């Protein structure tokens, strides 16, 4: 009886972690989309990359890294990364990309 209760709690905990990961992934997609719209870029895809314990500045903090692809002109693509701490986007790392020349 106790083992049944522990199994139910374990399954519920795993389901909770999965639900939280899905929520974070949706928020990551929205943050990347907002950031790319601000820079006048087109988002191609967003995917989870990995979990890390150390931030790029050397501090220790559990965070998720998402990798995304974007296009500046429509016929090219670049890969960027975003760090999420909890449910907030903490840092975007984009490589140099070509700017679109507007002819108004």
CORPERA-V407541 format. One record per backbone hydrogen bond with DSSP energy under -1.0 kcal/mol. CO is the residue of the C=O (numbers start at 1). NH is the residue of the N-H. Records with the same first field share a line. If there is no record, write none. Layout:
BEGIN
CO: NH + NH
END
This chain:
BEGIN
1: 5
2: 6
3: 7
4: 8
5: 9
6: 10
7: 11
8: 12
9: 13
10: 14
11: 15
12: 16
13: 17
14: 18
15: 19
16: 20
17: 21
18: 22
19: 23
20: 24
21: 25
22: 26
23: 27
24: 28
25: 29
26: 30
27: 31
28: 32
29: 33
30: 34
31: 35
32: 36
33: 37
34: 38
35: 39
36: 41
42: 71
45: 69
47: 67
50: 65
52: 63
53: 61
55: 58
59: 55
63: 52
64: 84
65: 49 + 50
66: 82
67: 47
68: 80
69: 44 + 45
70: 78
71: 42
78: 70
80: 68
81: 93
82: 66
83: 90 + 91
84: 64
85: 88
88: 85
91: 83
93: 81
END
